[in-house]
Amino acid sequence: MRYLADLLTLTRFILAIVLFFWAIFGGSAEGAFIIFFIAVVTDTFDGTCARKWPFPKGKEPKYRQYAALYDMVSDVLLAASQVLFLTLHVNTIFGISVIIFYVLFCSVIELIVYG
């Protein structure tokens, strides 16, 4: 069970890459929604699993020192894949608007959190 959070993060990373190529090669919107939904569900539960079943201190695998980085990269790649799909297949203006909103929202959060 200790590895479940890491497996969920890896699954989200793979799904984000699949969604990225799905957008480039013109997959259906329904398929993109299903891929995105499954990825979001993995994001919902990986943190809970990591807190519920932590590794014992001093017995964590070496890669765990970068677990937060892996999680963040998976989240950013998933968001970028979603925006790419919206831009290429739904509406270019809508996709660009989402990008601008995402950048502004993240910037405001960074300012609030880090001053």
N, C-alpha and C positions, 0 to 999 in steps of 0.2 A: 504493500500500500504506500510505502514511502516514495516510490518512484512514480506514483500516479500523477502528481502535479507536473513532474517533468515530462511525462508522456502526453499530458494534455497540452502543455506548451509546445512540444514538438509537433503534435497533431495540428495545432493552430498555425504554426509556421508552414507546414506542408500545405494546409488548406489555403493559406494566403498566397502561396506560390501558384497553386492550382487556379485560384481566382484570378491572379494576374494573367496567366496564360489564357484563361477562359475569356477574359476581356479582350486580349489581343487577337485571338483567333475567332471571335464572334460567337461565343456561346449564348445560349438563351438566357433571358432575364430570370426565368423560373429556376434554372439551374444555378445561376449566380446567387439568387436569394437563398437557396438551400445550402450552398457551400458557405455563404456568409453566416447564415443562422447557426449552422453546426459549429463554425469557428467561434462565434460569440458565446455559445453555450460552453465551449471549452475554456474560454476566457473567464466566464462566470465562476467556474468551479475550480480552476487551478490554484488560486490563492487560498480558497477554503481548504482544499486538500493539503496544501503545503503547511498550513497552520495546524490542521488536525493531526497529521502524521509527519511530524518533523524528523529529520535525521538526528541521532544522538550527537551531542557535542563532541567534536574531535573525530567522528566517524563518517563525516560527510564525504561523498565522492569529490574528487578534485574539480570537476566541472561545475559543482554547485556554487563556487565562488562567483561565477558569472551568471547565475540563474536569473537575477533581476534584469541583467542586460539582455539575455535571451528572450525573456518575457516582453520587454519593451520593444525589441526589434520585431518580434512577432506581431505585436499590436500595431506598430507603425506600418509594417508591410501589409497587414490586413486593411488598414485604413487607406493606404495608397492604392491598393488593388481595387477597393470599393470605389474610390474616386475615379480611377482610370476607367472602370466599367461604366460609371455614370457619364463620364465625359465622352467616351467613344460610342455608347449605345443608347443612351437616353436623350441627353441634350447637352451640347457643349457648354452653353451658357450656364446651365444648372451645375454641371461638373466644376466649372471654374468658380462659381459662387460657393460651392461646398468647400473647395480648396481655400478660398479667401476666408470663409467663416472658420474653418479648421485652424488655419494659421493664426488668425486673430484671437480665437478662443484659447488656443494653446499659449499664445503670448501673454494674454491676460492672466491665465493660471500661473504661468512662470513668474510674472511680476508679483502676484499675490503671495505665492509660496516662498519665493526667494528674494523678494523685495527689490 
